[in-house]
Amino acid sequence: MQTYQNLLEVLKKKFNFSYFHDNNKNNEILLRHDIHLQDIKNAYKMIKVEKELGIKATYFVQYNIPQESSNVTYQQKYIEFINYCINNNIEVQPHISPISGAFHSDSSLSKEIKDIEKIKTNYVLNRVGNYDEFIIIDDFLEIDKLNKKIIEYLTNYNKEWEEKFGFYPKGMSVHGDMNFPKIVDGLNNKTLMNQKCFADIYSYIDRSHIISDRFNYISDTQYNINLFYPEKFKENSYQILIHPAQWSGVKFKKLQNMGLH
Ligand SMILES: [Zn+2]
């Protein structure tokens, strides 16, 4: 946690930390945590560090995704964490994969979702204003049907969240889905959720153009080296993604021993 604390202490000298829904200005950082089960333990520690430094962060929690929903022990841990955030005035929102949600709820959706080559040739990414669209040659994925299913899934999910936690989610961060293609500059988790038809569901989505055009994205997923050198943050504004579990354990210790701390 010392490395994390050091990062925040240095960044705090130059940047203001904001929430995604704030009206952001320059020199701003959106500090974001994606919380899967394995992240919960370190997340409590990170909250403590942030509180002591007076830094705003948003915790996106993977509560009740279809793959885990039948595991009561898992869900209990998520619920406890979300309630902890609410009781301690920490911004908390969902971290879900709307696409796998839709596929779980409708088995009639196309099974060819894994055919990357076919998707590449038939769905060409086309940005229009702040949103993504696709120029479609053969619509074998039935994208309108998929979009409707996603909207239905998110609407139900958000209602459930509201009943359980007493507030309707303002925003969400998209969890990468193993079963969905990661085609760079093509159809992928992020571009699919950037379509205009989802704009009314949340006031923000983590990687939308509205956010990513203004905030340089930096993530600890591949141990982005800059996270160990906070003095290298030269741009005006950043979105920083933290997976708390990444900040301890064998791999992390190895990096620290190499002098990156
Ligand atoms: Zn995730």
Boltz pocket constraint, residues with backbone or C-beta under 6 A from the ligand:
constraints:
  - pocket:
      binder: B
      contacts: [[A, 34], [A, 36], [A, 95], [A, 174], [A, 175], [A, 176]]
      max_distance: 6.0
